Amino acid sequence: MIEVPPLDADAVRWSAPPAERAGRPLLVLLHGYGSHEEDLFGLVPFLPEEFVVAAVRAPLAPPFPAPGWSWFPVEGVHARRGDAATAAGERLLSWIDGHTDAETIGLLGFSQGAVVSLQALRLQPSRFDFAVALAGFVADEPLPTDAALAEVRPPVFWGRGARDDVIPQERVAHTSQWLPGHVELTGRVYPGLAHSISQDELDDVVAFLRARLALGAQPA
């Protein structure tokens, strides 16, 4: 299995100081390949203010000259092996265990961050209340915890662009078949959207998050 270093706690962007986090639901943002924690943090003004938001930085540096950070390599064999996504998911779980006591936790990832979000959900199905996966996919290899995930069936929003030429079609096909059997899926395909996030998609994500709040992800 590939070695993935721990997440850098000093690189996390929080939407609220420690004194204002108690009793509130937590939403963890996971950026895509070659990006950084500031990227998705720009969504915070548009997200429901009930959430405390933590935007984490991926722990690996892509090969030069690619900028930013990555959750796992996309070069060679690691691009097609689920153990790389599992290693990244385990590092995310370790950071969550060590840096928050929130009772309600949701994940929102874009592209490679979406893969890790879904992998973390698979690893600990009862740890998270929901996940939002944008322009991503489910890693191919089965996990021993997949049966437990199918029993828990947490809510998942999966959004993607119809013109996304970054995510291989076989990954999209696999995810389309796999998710409905394991989670309560809300799926949206956006015509004309490439490998990005549109206003329509953001509006749907916000509606999904507000629905989670209405069903119990409320501050204590």
HUNORFEN-V959226 format. One line per field, one symbol per residue. phi: phi as a letter, one per 30 degrees, with the letter a starting at -180 (. if undefined). psi: psi as a letter, one per 30 degrees, with the letter a starting at -180 (. if undefined). burial: b if it has 9 or more other C-alpha atoms within 8 Angstrom, else e. A space follows every 50 residues. Layout:
# HUNORFEN-V959226
phi=???
psi=???
burial=???
This chain:
# HUNORFEN-V959226
phi=.ddcddddddcdccdbdedccdicdccccbdcdicadddddddedccedd ddcbcccdcccdeecddibbdadccidddbcddddddddddddddddcba cddcbbcbbchdddddeddddddbecdcdabccchbacedddcdcddddd ddhddbcbcaddcdccdeddddddddddeddbbdcccbcceidcdabcdd ddddddddddddddckdcdd
psi=kkkkllkjffgkkkfklefgfkgkkkjkkjlakgalffdffffefflkff kkkjjlklfkklkkgklbllelkgkbeffgkffeeeeeeeeeeeeeefgk gkfkklkjkkceeeeeeeeeeeeifffkflkkjkhalkkekllfgeeeef eeilkkkjklkfgjgekkeeeeeeeeeeefffljkjkkkjkfkbiaklee eeeeeeeeeeeeefgfhlk.
burial=eeebeebeeeebbbebeeeebeebbbbbbbbbbbbbbeebbeebeeeeee bbbbbbbbbbbbeeeebbbbbbbeeeebbebbbbbbbbbbbbbbbeeeee ebebbbbbbbbbbbbbbbbbbbbbbeebbbbbbbbbbbbbeeeebbeebb ebbbbbbbbbbbbbeebeeebbebbeebbbebbbbeeeebeebbbeeeee bbeebbebbbebbeeebbee
